[in-house]
Amino acid sequence: MPVPAGNRLSGTRLDLVVAAVLLADTLTSGVAKAVGDGLAWYGWPLLAVGPLVFPLWRRYPRAVMLVTVAALVASGHLGVGPLAAVPALVAIAVAMYRGHRRLTVSLVLLVSAVTMLGNWSSAGFHFTGDVLEQSMLVIGWLHVALISGESRRQRDAYMAEAEHTREEAVKRKAADERVRIARELHDSLTHSISVIRVQAGVALHLARKRGEEPPPALVAVEEAAKDATRELRETLTMLRDDEGHRLSRVKPLADRYRGLGFTIDVECEVDETAVLDEEIDHAAYRIVQEALTNAVRHSAGDRVRVRVHRGEDALVVEVADNGRTRTVAPGRGLTGMRERVDALGGTLDIGPGDYGFTVTATLPFPEPAVPSGAVPAQAAPAPDTRSTR
């Protein structure tokens, strides 16, 4: 039977439960050591500090990892057993999951070297099978934690992308069906209504030309045909328009990526009531979507900032993460961004910025159409149409 959502452990409650389990593990190791060979007084704080700081991992994953690993290294000479290493292993996996690859890998390599050197020195600097076995056991578990965090991160990113692809396929199928219905309505009704309207209009014109008063029924038919044509055109337009993706949906889009361990800050000046060119609206949304996907999959940071600013003559979209990528290898996503921006006559800048890796797109607004009969300012003189042959 499925567990009700309200009874599931999540968020702070889950963190507290995990911290309690980790604390039980480390204290069990401490009790076993104290009963056997005895445990120094400072061993208890070293065993407890890792589990006690674990609930802070969502806000400070790097600090939690550094504290737990430092406690593990400091308590290494106490010989309290492998259970004391569990908090550090969990913290390493969590930091890797949050995207702190460089720091986590460097720390694991450093601890691995310290472990090997410590075991070697304990054996009088004699490289024996026991030294190798003890060192490889610790180093192996450190790397397992490292790989587990990264694999879970990649899995969640893949699942988010798969879900997005599935949603896009459903929307595309629905849009195709609406277009098919619109085409059928157009073929079956528009032609017949147009014929009725034309015939009624011709009859009215001939009656007026002869100086006769048109029959009220004929006038009513023409008016009804006009109304039917207008309403049918509006219906077909609504059916053909899939309502696309709008910038007003950027915040719900960002919520889908927050579950992957990223803090996403969104500031969008375009709401549901804003009047904005449809092509610019659609392109800007797609740029934000692709930039967020790239940040989740490739960024080494844990924060993303989304800014959509509406200027006087252009819409500026900026998506920046706090990663420090120096080189950019354009893939299909970045190529698609550039094609969208080029099609609208805008500019696209991709690379390191003040905040981190930044994608900035500037999409100029289209020039307003000149009303019929109006003369544009500083209009060019009409060309001479006389033949020069």
HUJOGI-V35572 format. One record per run of one state. SS is the DSSP state (~ for helix, > for strand, _ for the rest). FROM is the first residue (numbers start at 1). LEN is the number of residues. If there is no record, write none. Layout:
ss:SS from:FROM len:LEN
ss:SS from:FROM len:LEN
This chain:
ss:_ from:1 len:4
ss:~ from:5 len:3
ss:_ from:8 len:3
ss:~ from:11 len:26
ss:_ from:37 len:4
ss:~ from:41 len:16
ss:_ from:57 len:4
ss:~ from:61 len:14
ss:_ from:75 len:1
ss:~ from:76 len:3
ss:_ from:79 len:3
ss:~ from:82 len:16
ss:_ from:98 len:3
ss:~ from:101 len:22
ss:_ from:123 len:6
ss:~ from:129 len:81
ss:_ from:210 len:6
ss:~ from:216 len:25
ss:_ from:241 len:6
ss:~ from:247 len:12
ss:_ from:259 len:4
ss:> from:263 len:6
ss:_ from:269 len:9
ss:~ from:278 len:21
ss:_ from:299 len:4
ss:> from:303 len:8
ss:_ from:311 len:3
ss:> from:314 len:8
ss:_ from:322 len:10
ss:~ from:332 len:12
ss:_ from:344 len:3
ss:> from:347 len:6
ss:_ from:353 len:4
ss:> from:357 len:8
ss:_ from:365 len:25
